[in-house]
């Protein structure tokens, strides 16, 4: 993505998934989260993660 001119990457994962540790190991930082608490659609918080591609 950096080669295509992008300066930042964003991903997300649910807080109860192991993937958050994978993304952090790759240098992604927590940038926030949101909850879906509508009855019948509830799920664990979604973590938003960002990585500054200019630093690599």
C-alpha positions as CSV (number, residue, x, y, z in Angstrom):
1,X,0.0,0.0,0.0
2,X,2.9,2.3,0.7
3,X,4.2,1.8,-2.8
4,X,0.8,3.0,-4.1
5,X,1.2,6.2,-2.2
6,X,-0.9,5.5,0.9
7,X,0.4,7.0,4.1
8,X,-1.8,5.1,6.5
9,X,-3.6,1.7,6.8
10,X,-6.7,1.0,8.9
11,X,-8.1,-2.4,9.9
12,X,-10.6,-3.5,12.5
13,X,-11.2,-6.7,14.6
14,X,-13.6,-7.7,17.4
15,X,-12.2,-7.3,20.9
16,X,-12.8,-11.0,21.6
17,X,-10.7,-12.2,18.7
18,X,-7.0,-13.1,18.7
19,X,-6.4,-11.1,15.5
20,X,-5.9,-7.9,17.6
21,X,-2.6,-9.3,18.9
22,X,-1.5,-10.1,15.3
23,X,-2.2,-6.5,14.1
24,X,-0.4,-5.0,17.1
25,X,2.6,-7.2,16.4
26,X,2.7,-5.7,12.9
27,X,2.8,-2.2,14.3
28,X,-0.9,-1.2,14.3
29,X,-2.0,1.0,17.1
30,X,-5.5,1.2,18.7
31,X,-7.4,4.2,17.5
32,X,-10.8,3.6,19.1
33,X,-13.7,1.3,19.2
34,X,-17.5,1.1,18.8
35,X,-20.2,-1.0,20.2
36,X,-23.2,-2.5,18.5
37,X,-25.8,-3.0,21.2
38,X,-29.0,-3.1,19.2
39,X,-31.1,-5.9,20.5
40,X,-30.7,-9.0,18.3
41,X,-27.5,-7.6,16.8
42,X,-25.3,-7.3,19.9
43,X,-21.6,-8.2,19.5
44,X,-18.3,-7.5,21.2
45,X,-16.7,-4.1,20.7
46,X,-15.1,-3.5,17.3
47,X,-11.5,-2.3,17.7
48,X,-10.2,0.2,15.1
49,X,-6.5,0.0,14.4
50,X,-4.2,2.3,12.4
51,X,-0.6,2.1,11.1
52,X,1.5,5.0,9.9
53,X,3.0,3.6,6.7
54,X,5.4,6.6,6.4
55,X,7.4,5.1,9.3
56,X,8.3,1.9,7.6
